[in-house]
Amino acid sequence: MYDIVGRRLIWYILSLVMIVPGLIFMGWHLVEHGTLLPLSIDYTGGTLWEMRFHQAIEPNTVRQVFVENGFPDTVAFNVEDPQTIQVKLKDLDQTQKASLAAAVNKQVGEFDERSYRSIGPSIGSEVSTAAFGAVLIASIGIMLYIAWAFRQVPNSFRFGVCAVVALVHDTLVTISFISIMNLIAGWEVDALFLTAILTVIGFSVHDTIVVFDRIRENIKKFRGEELATVANISLWETMSRSLGTQITVFLVITAILLHGGASLRQFMATMLIGMLTGTYSSIFDASPLLVAWEERSWTGRRRKTVDVTTETAVPV
């Protein structure tokens, strides 16, 4: 049987490789733009204007028109195809909109308005506050619930902490993905990103609890064994169940990602990456972290034998 928890240093290094790009990007974005992540108008307030031209258009050509007319912070990029341009800028009134539309028609070419959406800064601030509060409350609630559900297992609080660390890992990896896609395709953090993150958190914790519950059962079954041995057996016993569940979810998300249209592409891609890293963390991060905490060893060297309880496990 392959010793997953005994080689935990490998999994921690892989996790760092996935997380560090996002941390570097957030630091750079904070220095350059004043925010940790590129926020859409859902959070900052502003105008989203989507135009479809009769011919292929370079986004910078459209942006230059807005800059020349007094909107230097305008961002423009292609969506769906080379003929469709999405423009993001500060709030416009109807006079400014009409003037800009006339300038674009004259300098770039005629276009059809696909959508026009304006969100005030007060709404953006409310969304930002709600997003942070939702993630924080969800994390604390998950940690406390798992600690209570595993209360008859020694050091039950560690189970809750390790589960939360795993979901933080999943969130940071997903942020790394969005950061890379921002540089490649101009993706920004919008309201659907929050939906994806909360879904990934629930998915990750669910899979982690399945493994932890098997560890709890096997603690009684394999009395006198080290926690590392019990955790490794539990991981392999739940492996097929975890992978089977994830594969069915991946197939559905991939189908929607490929055929669901441009409006769902960023959301479903974020979900897919989040689900993949959630599966990874539940197997290669949460349980090895639990063992590392018990053994006081991050390298996989076992230093102590765990006093395994004989109390009856309480079902979640």
N, C-alpha and C positions, 0 to 999 in steps of 0.2 A: 504494500500500500504506500503510495507516494506521500511523503511527509509534508503536507501543506504548511502547517503551523511552524514546523521546524525550519523552514526556509523563508520565514516571514520577511527577512531583510530584503529579499529580492522583490517581494510585492510592495514593500514600502518605497523602494527606489522607483519602481514603475509608477506608483501613485504620484510621487514627486515630479517625475517627468511629465505627467499629464497635468499637474496643478501649476507648476512653476510658470509656464507661458502666460496663464491667466493673471497670476500675481504681478508679473513684470508689466503686462499690458495695463493693469489697473493703476500701477504706480506711474507709468508714463502718461496715461490719460488724465490722472489727477493733476499732474504737473502742467500738462499742456492745455487742458480744457476745464479743470476745476471740478470734475466729477470722476468717480471711480470707473464708471462704465458709460458707453455711449447711449444716452437716454433718448427715446423717441418722444414725440409730442404728447404721448399718453402721460408722461411724467413731468415734462418741462413746460408744456403749453406751447401753442404755435399753430401752424397751418400745414396741412398735408394736401398737396395738389397733384393729381395724376393726369397726365396728358398723353394722348395717342396721336402721333403725327402720321402724315401720309407717306413718309419715307423714313429710312433709318436715320437716327439723330445721335450725335455724341452728347452725353450728359453735360459735359463742360461747356458746350455751345449754348445750351439753355441756361445754365448757371450764370454765364457771363452776362446775359441779358438782365437777369435779376440784380447782379452786382452793379451794373451800370446804372440801374434805376434806384439805387439806394438801399439794397439788401445784401450786404457783403457776407453775412453768415449763412447764406443759402447753401443747401446741400442738394445735389441732383444726381440721380443714378437710374440706370435701366432696370425695368422689371418686366418679366415675361419674355420680351423680345426687344430688338434694337429700336423699334418704333415707339415704344412706350417709356415715358420718362416720369419718374416720381420726384417731386420737388418738396423739400421741407424748409420752412422759413418761419420767421416770427409772424405774429397775428397781422392780418390784413383787414382793412375795411373795404366796402364795396367799390369805392372810388379807386383805391390802390389796385384792387384786383382787376378792374376793367382796364386800367392803364397798363398793367403788366401783361394782360392778355393781348392787348393791341400791339405792344412792343414785341412780344414773342411771335405773333402772326406776321409782323412786318420783317423782323430780322432773321427768324428761323424758318417759319412756314406755318401754314394753317394746321390746327390741331382740334381734336375732339376731347372734351373734358370727360374723363372717366370717373373721377370722384374729386370731391373737395370737402375737406373736413377741418374744422377749427376747434381747438380746445384751449380754454383759458388757463392761465398759470395757477389759479386757485384750485382748479380741478386736478391739475398735474401734481400739485403739492399734496393734495388729499390722497391721491393714488400712491404716491411715494411713501407717505406715512403708513398707509394701510398695508402696503407690501412688506415693509420692514417689520411691522407689528405682527402680521400673520405668520411670517417665518419664525420669529422669535417665540411667539406663543406656542406654535406647533412643536418646536424643538423642546421647549421646557415640558410641555405636556407629555410628549413621547418618553422623555427621560424618566419622569416621575411615574408614569404608568408601568413601564417595564420594570423599574426598581420595585414597585409594589407587587406586580404579578409574579416576580421571581423572589419574593421575600423569604422563602424558606430555603433558598440556596445561599451558601456562604458568599458574602460580598455582593449581594444582589444589585447594589447601586452601580457596580462596575458594568453590569450588563447594559443598564440604561445609558451610561456615559459612552460606552463603546458603540452602541447603536447610533447615538447622536453624532459621534465623531465620524461614523461611516456616512451618514447623510450629509454632513458638512463637506466631506470628501467629494460626494456626488455633486453637490452644488458647485464646488470650486472647479471640478472638471468640466461641468456644463458651462460655467462662465468662461473657462479657457477656450471652449469650442466657439462660443459666441464672439469672444475677442478675436480669434483667428478669422472667423467669417466676417467680422466688421472690417478687417483689413482687406479681405478678398472681395467681398460683395456689398459692403456698406450696411450690414445688418446692425440693428439697434435693439436695445432692451425695451420691449413694449409690454402692454398689459397681458398679452398671451404668454410672454416669458414667465411671468409670475405664476400663471396657471400651470405651465409646464413644470416649473420648479416644485410647486406644492404636490403635483402628481408624482413626480420622481421621488420626493421625500417619502410619501406614503408607500410607494412601491418598494423602495429600498428598505424601509423599516419592516415592512411585511415579510420580505424575504429573510432579513436578518433575524427576526423573531422565530421564524421556522427553524433556523439552524440553532439558535439559542435554546429553544424548547427541547430539541433533540439532545443537546448537551446536558440540559437539566435532567432528562430522563436517564441518560447514560451514566450520569454521576452515580446514581443508585445502582445501576446494573453492573458497572465496572468499579466496584468498591476497591480502594487501595491503589488505583491507577493514577498516574499523574494527570493533571488537567490537560496538558498538551496531548496526551494519548487519547483521552476522552473526546477532546475537541476535534482531533483529526478523524477519529472514527465517525463522529457525528456529521462532519462535513461530507464525507464520502457516502454516508447513508442518505443524506438529503440532496446529494448532487443531482441525481437523475430527476428528482421531483422539481428542483429549482430550475434546471435547464429546460425541462419540458414545458414548464409554465412560461418561462421567458421567451422561448422560441415562438410560441403561438402569439404572444404579444408583439414580438418583433415583426412577424409576418403581416399582421394587421397594420401596424404603423408604417411599414415599408410600402404596402399597397397604397395607403392614403398619401404618403409622401410622393410617390411616383405619379399617381393619377388624381390627386385631390385638388390640383390647381395651385396657382402661385400664391394665393392668399393664405394657404395653409402650409406652404413649404417650410417656412422658418419655424413655425410652431411644431410641426411633426418631426423635423430634423432635430430640434432641441430635445423633444421627447425621446427620440431614438437614442441619441447619445446619452441622455440621462438614464434610460433603462439599461443600456449596456454597462455603464459605470456602476449602476445600482447592483446589477448582478455580480460584477467584479468585486465590489466592496463587501457584499454580504458573505462572499466566500473567502476572499484573500486579505481582507482588512479587519473586519469586525472581530471574528473569532481569534485570529492571530494576535490582535491587539489585546484581547482579553487574557490570553495566555502570557503575553509579554508583561502585562501588568502584574500578574500573579507571580511570575518568575523573576521579575525585575531584570529582564534581559531583552534587548531589542535585536540581538544577533541570532537568536534561535538556540543558544546554549541553555540547557535546562539546569537550574540551580537548586531546585527544591522539589520535594514530593508533596502534593496537595493532600490535605486531610479531607477526604471526600465524605460528604454527609450521607446518612441513610434515611433521612426524612422523606416522606412521600411528596412528590412534586405536585404543585397546585396548577391545574390547567389554566391557560390564559383565556 
